[in-house]
Amino acid sequence: MLSFSQFMDTMANNPLLALSMALIGATIFVNGSTDAANAIAEAVGTRSIGFRSAVLMAMVCDFMGLVASVAVSTAVADTISGMVDFGGDSHAALVALAAAQVAIVAWGGAAWAFGIPTSESHALIAGVSGAAIALQGGVSGINGAEWIKVIWGLLLSVSGGFALGYGACKVIRHLFAEADYRAANKVCARAQVLGAGFCSFMHGAQDGQKFLSIAMMAIALSEGKAAGAQGVGGYPLWLMVACATILAIGVGVGGKKIVKTVGTGVVQMEKYQGAAASISAGLSLLLATFGGLPVSTTHTKSAAIMGAGSSKTLRSVNWGVARDMVMTWILTFPGCGLIGFLLAKLFLYLF
């Protein structure tokens, strides 16, 4: 397995790898700002936990989620590494991969500026796929058998998150129908915080694995080996720690804007609804992660929030905000994919 000192030696002798890793770090940071914040959004929105405390919780849970999930299964990371083929030319492959990261950062940065919780997971997949198509000159750079898992994951995250959020709310309201309101609120607030921690844990498992896989892809390509952990002996702990730390910093620096949109802009939630949404989203992410389906924390959590809101009345959901979010999701694949393609062509011409 690659040691940290070996990695530093490799970077010192390969400036293109150093640039690629810096750009991957930037995409992880943007993911923390736009995706990881969703895990804690409604818990902050209902004031079950303060923003700073929620960020600290997310930092710890993201780290634990990434490390623990890789110890059990690398299914999501393996799906991402097998999704595209960057060919045998290590220089050209790294150039294209670097272009993909620029596209992802640009797309995510624009979404953050407007406070729209776009999916960095899907931006990652789209940007890398567009770059691979540019490098290979066609769709031969795409592994359809792995890519189809993205579609299945999209269906699971939206339908599963919504249905579970809706159903969980109904169950909680039934269980606490005769309970004292203040006592029930306290229980639901604690459950909501635990659910937010669970979602953060699963975000580390899901998105952490995706970006860990891309980082390993860059390292393997720089050495002319298979584009994945199998090419360099597995995923080292130091790289997991680095990815989780950058994710956490992203939440703390840029997450507040997304927290406001998801936590209060879509639905004005009560604590029991927030608890239902968090737990439901976490369960959906758990099923997807160990099924090797690369899903979006943003999609899953937002769908669960809308399901929880709809359980009371459809009018409690701000469908205008929800529509804007959905339109951004729909545009991510063609939009970020095209940017990745064009930047890869440009970078390959220049470098």
C-alpha positions as CSV (number, residue, x, y, z in Angstrom):
1,M,0.0,0.0,0.0
2,L,1.2,3.5,-0.9
3,S,2.8,5.3,2.1
4,F,2.6,9.0,2.6
5,S,6.3,9.5,2.1
6,Q,6.2,7.6,-1.2
7,F,3.3,9.7,-2.3
8,M,5.2,12.9,-1.5
9,D,8.2,11.7,-3.5
10,T,6.0,10.9,-6.4
11,M,4.4,14.3,-6.4
12,A,7.8,16.0,-6.1
13,N,8.8,14.3,-9.4
14,N,5.4,14.8,-11.1
15,P,4.1,18.4,-11.0
16,L,1.0,17.3,-13.0
17,L,0.1,14.9,-10.3
18,A,0.5,17.6,-7.7
19,L,-1.8,19.9,-9.7
20,S,-4.3,17.1,-10.1
21,M,-4.3,16.4,-6.4
22,A,-4.7,20.1,-5.5
23,L,-7.7,20.3,-7.9
24,I,-9.2,17.1,-6.4
25,G,-8.8,18.7,-2.9
26,A,-10.7,21.7,-4.2
27,T,-13.6,19.5,-5.5
28,I,-13.7,17.8,-2.1
29,F,-13.9,21.2,-0.4
30,V,-16.7,22.3,-2.7
31,N,-18.5,19.0,-2.0
32,G,-18.3,19.8,1.7
33,S,-19.8,23.3,1.1
34,T,-22.7,22.1,-1.1
35,D,-23.3,18.4,-0.3
36,A,-22.2,17.7,3.3
37,A,-24.1,20.7,4.6
38,N,-27.4,18.9,3.6
39,A,-26.8,16.3,6.3
40,I,-27.2,18.8,9.1
41,A,-29.5,21.3,7.3
42,E,-32.9,20.6,8.8
43,A,-31.5,19.9,12.3
44,V,-30.1,23.5,12.3
45,G,-33.2,24.8,10.6
46,T,-35.5,23.6,13.4
47,R,-32.9,24.8,16.0
48,S,-32.5,21.3,17.4
49,I,-28.7,22.0,17.3
50,G,-26.6,25.1,16.7
51,F,-24.7,25.5,13.5
52,R,-21.3,25.3,15.0
53,S,-22.1,22.2,17.0
54,A,-23.7,20.6,13.9
55,V,-20.5,21.4,11.9
56,L,-18.3,19.7,14.6
57,M,-20.6,16.7,14.6
58,A,-20.5,16.5,10.8
59,M,-16.7,16.7,10.9
60,V,-16.4,13.7,13.3
61,C,-19.2,11.7,11.6
62,D,-17.9,12.3,8.0
63,F,-14.5,11.1,9.1
64,M,-15.8,8.0,10.8
65,G,-18.2,7.2,7.9
66,L,-15.4,7.2,5.3
67,V,-13.0,5.1,7.4
68,A,-15.5,2.7,8.7
69,S,-17.2,2.1,5.3
70,V,-13.9,1.5,3.5
71,A,-13.1,-1.1,6.2
72,V,-16.3,-2.9,5.4
73,S,-16.9,-2.3,1.7
74,T,-15.4,-0.2,-1.1
75,A,-18.4,-0.8,-3.4
76,V,-19.0,2.9,-4.2
77,A,-15.3,3.7,-4.8
78,D,-15.0,0.6,-7.1
79,T,-18.0,1.7,-9.1
80,I,-16.5,5.2,-9.6
81,S,-13.1,3.9,-10.6
82,G,-14.6,1.5,-13.1
83,M,-17.0,4.0,-14.6
84,V,-14.5,5.6,-17.0
85,D,-11.4,4.7,-19.0
86,F,-8.7,7.3,-19.3
87,G,-6.5,5.1,-21.5
88,G,-2.8,4.2,-21.2
89,D,-1.2,7.6,-21.7
90,S,-0.5,8.7,-18.2
91,H,0.2,12.3,-19.1
92,A,-2.9,12.8,-21.2
93,A,-5.0,11.0,-18.6
94,L,-3.8,13.3,-15.8
95,V,-4.4,16.4,-18.0
96,A,-8.0,15.2,-18.7
97,L,-8.6,14.4,-15.1
98,A,-7.4,17.8,-14.0
99,A,-9.7,19.4,-16.5
100,A,-12.6,17.4,-15.1
101,Q,-11.8,18.8,-11.6
102,V,-11.8,22.4,-12.8
103,A,-15.3,21.7,-14.4
104,I,-16.6,20.3,-11.1
105,V,-15.3,23.2,-9.0
106,A,-16.7,25.7,-11.5
107,W,-20.2,24.1,-11.4
108,G,-20.2,23.6,-7.7
109,G,-19.0,27.2,-7.1
110,A,-21.8,28.6,-9.2
111,A,-24.3,26.6,-7.3
112,W,-22.9,27.7,-3.9
113,A,-23.0,31.4,-5.0
114,F,-26.7,31.1,-5.7
115,G,-27.4,29.0,-2.6
116,I,-28.7,26.1,-4.7
117,P,-27.9,22.6,-3.3
118,T,-26.7,21.0,-6.5
119,S,-25.2,17.5,-6.4
120,E,-21.5,17.5,-6.3
121,S,-21.6,13.7,-6.7
122,H,-23.4,14.0,-10.0
123,A,-21.1,16.9,-11.0
124,L,-18.1,14.6,-10.3
125,I,-19.6,11.8,-12.4
126,A,-20.5,14.2,-15.2
127,G,-17.2,16.1,-15.3
128,V,-15.1,12.9,-15.2
129,S,-17.3,11.3,-17.9
130,G,-17.1,14.3,-20.2
131,A,-13.3,14.4,-19.8
132,A,-13.0,10.7,-20.6
133,I,-15.1,11.1,-23.7
134,A,-12.9,14.0,-24.8
135,L,-9.8,11.9,-24.2
136,Q,-11.0,8.8,-26.0
137,G,-12.8,10.6,-28.8
138,G,-16.1,8.9,-28.1
139,V,-18.2,6.9,-25.6
140,S,-15.6,4.1,-25.6
141,G,-14.3,6.0,-22.5
142,I,-17.5,5.2,-20.6
143,N,-18.3,1.8,-19.0
144,G,-22.0,1.5,-19.4
145,A,-22.4,-1.4,-17.0
146,E,-21.0,0.8,-14.1
147,W,-22.6,4.1,-15.3
148,I,-26.1,2.6,-15.2
149,K,-25.7,2.4,-11.4
150,V,-25.9,6.2,-11.4
151,I,-29.4,6.0,-12.9
152,W,-30.5,3.4,-10.4
153,G,-29.0,5.4,-7.6
154,L,-30.9,8.5,-8.8
155,L,-34.2,6.7,-8.7
156,L,-33.5,5.2,-5.3
157,S,-32.4,8.5,-3.8
158,V,-35.5,10.4,-5.0
159,S,-38.3,7.9,-4.6
160,G,-36.8,6.1,-1.6
161,G,-36.0,9.3,0.3
162,F,-39.4,10.8,-0.4
163,A,-41.4,7.7,0.5
164,L,-39.4,7.0,3.7
165,G,-39.7,10.6,4.8
166,Y,-43.4,10.6,4.2
167,G,-43.9,7.2,5.9
168,A,-41.7,8.0,8.9
169,C,-43.6,11.2,9.6
170,K,-46.9,9.3,9.6
171,V,-45.5,6.8,12.0
172,I,-44.0,9.4,14.4
173,R,-47.3,11.4,14.5
174,H,-49.2,8.2,15.3
175,L,-46.8,7.2,18.1
176,F,-46.9,10.7,19.7
177,A,-50.6,11.4,19.1
178,E,-51.4,11.3,22.8
179,A,-48.1,12.5,24.2
180,D,-47.4,15.9,25.8
181,Y,-46.3,18.3,23.0
182,R,-43.2,19.7,24.8
183,A,-42.0,16.2,25.9
184,A,-42.5,14.8,22.4
185,N,-40.7,17.8,20.9
186,K,-37.7,17.2,23.2
187,V,-37.5,13.5,22.1
188,C,-37.9,14.4,18.4
189,A,-35.2,17.1,18.7
190,R,-32.7,14.5,20.1
191,A,-33.8,12.0,17.4
192,Q,-33.2,14.7,14.8
193,V,-29.7,15.4,16.0
194,L,-28.9,11.7,16.0
195,G,-30.4,11.4,12.5
196,A,-28.2,14.3,11.3
197,G,-25.2,12.6,12.7
198,F,-26.3,9.4,10.9
199,C,-26.6,11.3,7.6
200,S,-23.2,12.9,8.1
201,F,-21.8,9.4,8.7
202,M,-23.3,8.1,5.5
203,H,-22.2,11.2,3.6
204,G,-18.7,10.3,4.5
205,A,-19.3,6.8,3.4
206,Q,-20.9,7.8,0.1
207,D,-19.2,11.0,-1.1
208,G,-16.0,10.3,0.8
209,Q,-15.6,7.1,-1.2
210,K,-16.2,8.8,-4.5
211,F,-13.5,11.4,-4.0
212,L,-11.2,8.9,-2.4
213,S,-11.5,6.8,-5.6
214,I,-10.8,9.8,-7.8
215,A,-7.6,10.6,-5.8
216,M,-6.5,7.1,-6.1
217,M,-7.2,7.2,-9.8
218,A,-4.9,10.2,-10.2
219,I,-2.1,8.4,-8.3
220,A,-2.5,5.2,-10.3
221,L,-2.6,7.0,-13.6
222,S,0.6,9.0,-12.7
223,E,2.4,5.6,-12.3
224,G,0.9,4.2,-15.5
225,K,-1.1,1.6,-13.6
226,A,-4.8,0.6,-13.5
227,A,-7.0,3.6,-12.7
228,G,-8.0,2.5,-9.2
229,A,-6.9,1.3,-5.8
230,Q,-6.1,-2.2,-7.2
231,G,-3.3,-0.6,-9.2
232,V,-1.5,0.8,-6.1
233,G,-2.3,-1.7,-3.4
234,G,-5.5,-0.3,-1.8
235,Y,-6.7,2.8,-0.1
236,P,-4.3,4.2,2.5
237,L,-5.5,5.6,5.8
238,W,-3.7,8.9,5.4
239,L,-5.6,9.6,2.2
240,M,-8.9,8.8,3.9
241,V,-8.1,11.2,6.7
242,A,-7.1,13.9,4.2
243,C,-10.3,13.5,2.2
244,A,-12.5,13.6,5.4
245,T,-10.7,16.6,6.8
246,I,-11.2,18.7,3.6
247,L,-14.8,17.7,3.5
248,A,-15.3,18.9,7.1
249,I,-13.5,22.2,6.4
250,G,-15.9,22.7,3.4
251,V,-18.9,22.3,5.7
252,G,-17.6,24.9,8.2
253,V,-16.5,27.5,5.6
254,G,-19.3,27.4,3.0
255,G,-22.2,25.3,4.3
256,K,-24.3,28.0,6.0
257,K,-25.9,29.2,2.7
258,I,-26.9,25.7,1.7
259,V,-28.2,24.9,5.3
260,K,-30.5,27.9,5.0
261,T,-31.9,26.8,1.6
262,V,-32.5,23.2,2.5
263,G,-33.2,23.6,6.2
264,T,-35.8,26.4,5.9
265,G,-36.3,27.3,2.3
266,V,-38.0,24.1,1.1
267,V,-40.2,23.3,4.1
268,Q,-40.8,25.1,7.4
269,M,-40.3,22.0,9.4
270,E,-41.2,20.9,12.9
271,K,-38.8,18.8,14.9
272,Y,-40.6,15.5,14.3
273,Q,-40.5,16.1,10.5
274,G,-36.8,16.8,10.7
275,A,-36.2,13.6,12.7
276,A,-38.2,11.6,10.1
277,A,-36.3,13.3,7.2
278,S,-32.8,12.7,8.7
279,I,-33.4,9.1,9.6
280,S,-35.0,8.3,6.3
281,A,-32.2,9.9,4.3
282,G,-29.6,8.0,6.3
283,L,-31.3,4.7,5.7
284,S,-31.5,5.4,1.9
285,L,-27.8,6.3,1.8
286,L,-27.0,3.2,3.8
287,L,-28.8,0.9,1.3
288,A,-27.2,2.6,-1.7
289,T,-23.7,2.6,-0.2
290,F,-23.5,-1.1,0.5
291,G,-25.2,-1.8,-2.8
292,G,-22.5,0.1,-4.7
293,L,-24.8,2.7,-6.0
294,P,-23.3,6.2,-6.2
295,V,-26.1,8.4,-5.0
296,S,-26.3,12.1,-4.1
297,T,-26.7,13.2,-0.4
298,T,-28.4,16.3,-1.7
299,H,-31.0,14.4,-3.7
300,T,-31.6,11.9,-0.9
301,K,-31.9,14.5,1.9
302,S,-33.9,17.0,-0.1
303,A,-36.4,14.3,-1.2
304,A,-36.8,13.0,2.3
305,I,-37.4,16.6,3.5
306,M,-40.1,17.1,0.8
307,G,-41.6,13.7,1.7
308,A,-41.7,14.7,5.4
309,G,-43.3,18.1,4.6
310,S,-45.9,16.5,2.3
311,S,-47.1,14.1,5.0
312,K,-48.8,17.1,6.7
313,T,-50.0,18.9,3.6
314,L,-48.7,19.4,0.1
315,R,-49.0,23.2,0.6
316,S,-46.4,23.1,3.4
317,V,-43.7,22.4,0.8
318,N,-42.3,25.4,-1.1
319,W,-42.6,23.9,-4.5
320,G,-41.0,26.9,-6.2
321,V,-37.7,26.3,-4.4
322,A,-38.1,22.6,-4.9
323,R,-38.5,23.2,-8.7
324,D,-35.4,25.3,-8.9
325,M,-33.4,22.5,-7.1
326,V,-34.8,19.8,-9.4
327,M,-33.9,21.9,-12.5
328,T,-30.3,22.3,-11.2
329,W,-30.1,18.5,-10.7
330,I,-31.4,17.8,-14.2
331,L,-28.9,20.3,-15.8
332,T,-25.9,18.9,-13.9
333,F,-25.2,15.9,-16.0
334,P,-25.3,17.6,-19.5
335,G,-24.0,20.9,-18.2
336,C,-21.1,19.8,-16.1
337,G,-20.4,17.0,-18.6
338,L,-20.1,19.4,-21.4
339,I,-17.8,21.7,-19.4
340,G,-15.6,18.7,-18.6
341,F,-15.5,17.7,-22.2
342,L,-14.6,21.2,-23.5
343,L,-12.0,21.9,-20.8
344,A,-10.4,18.5,-21.4
345,K,-10.1,19.3,-25.1
346,L,-8.6,22.7,-24.3
347,F,-6.2,21.3,-21.7
348,L,-5.1,18.5,-24.0
349,Y,-4.4,21.0,-26.7
350,L,-2.5,23.4,-24.4
351,F,-0.6,20.8,-22.4
